[in-house]
Amino acid sequence: MPTDERIAEVAGSFELPVGTQRIYENEVDDYNYLIIRKGRYTRNNCNSFTRIIEIVYVYEGEQKIADKEIVSAFEEIGLNFKYMDPDDTRIANTNKWVDMNTYVFERPERG
């Protein structure tokens, strides 16, 4: 089972700033970073649980890391890829937009 630390190591291997839950503007030089978020925790059966892990890739302009690279890197350590949701958001008080791809994985958990 991949630990939080191992997930952070893989995220760091992309050589971008990495945050947990969020990153504040004063913590990065530009809009090109990853965020790791823990999501829903569910029971599958009497003794089996899963945790949703979201990897959010925020980027401005052209996507520098391919979807397949991100998915493959986290699948290699044992996360189960479910889907990716693309989104975008406007930077406050500007006409600039950034893209955000949220990759949703499941991780088996011990009860």
N, C-alpha and C positions, 0 to 999 in steps of 0.2 A: 504494500500500500504506500503510495507516495506521500511523504510528509509535507507539511507547510514549508519547511526549509528547502526541501528538494524542489518543490514547485517554484519557490523564489529563485533558486539557482538556475533553473531552466529559463525563467523569465529574464534573468540577468545575462544569460548567454547571448541574447539579442543585442547587447551593448546599447540599451536605452535605459533611461531612468525607470525605476520600478517602484510603485507605491502599493500599499495595502489599503483597501477601501477607497482611497482618494489621493490625489496629488493637488497641492495648492500652486497657484501661478508662480509664487516666489520661489518654488522649489525646483523649477525647470527653466531652461533657456528658451525652449520653443515647444510647440505642440507636437511632440513625437515621443510618446512614452507608453508604458504598460501599467495597468492597475490589476491587482489580484484581489478578488472579492469572494468571500465565503457566502454561499447562499443557503437555500433550503436544506434541512436535515430531515430525512424521512426513514420510516421503518418499512422494510421490504417484506419481512416475515418475522417470526418470533425472535430470532437472533441475528438478523441481518439489517444493516442500515446503510444509507448512502448520503453523501453530502454533495451539493451542487457547488462547483468551483467555476467562477467566471473570470476569464482573462479578457480585459478590455484593452484594445489597441487603439490609442488616440493618435491621429496624425493629421497634419495640415498639408494639403497639396496631394502629391502622388503617394500611394501606398508603397512603403519601402520594403516591407516584409510580406511575402506572399501568404495567403490564407493557408495553403498546404504546409508551408514551413512551420507555422505556428501550431497547427493541428498535429502534425507529425511529431514535433518536439515534445509535446505534452502527452501524446499517446505512448511514446517510447518509455515514459516513466510510469505508465499504468493508469492514466486517466482515460475515461471513456468519453469520446467526443459525441455530443448530442446534436448541436446545431450552432449556427452563427447568425446573429442579428446585426445588420448594418444600421447605422443611424448617423445623424449629424446634429451639430448644435452651433448656434451663433455665439461668437465671443462678445461678451457684454459691451454695449455702447460702441460697437463697430459694425462694419459690413463684412467682416471676416467670418468664415465658417470653418469648423474642424470636423473631420469624420471620426466615428467611433465604431469599431467592430467589436461586438461582444461575443466571445467564443464560450459556449456553455459545455462544461464537462461534468461527469459524475465520478465521484471517488468512493470506493467502498470504505465503510467505517466500522470500527469495532464497537459493539454494544456495551 
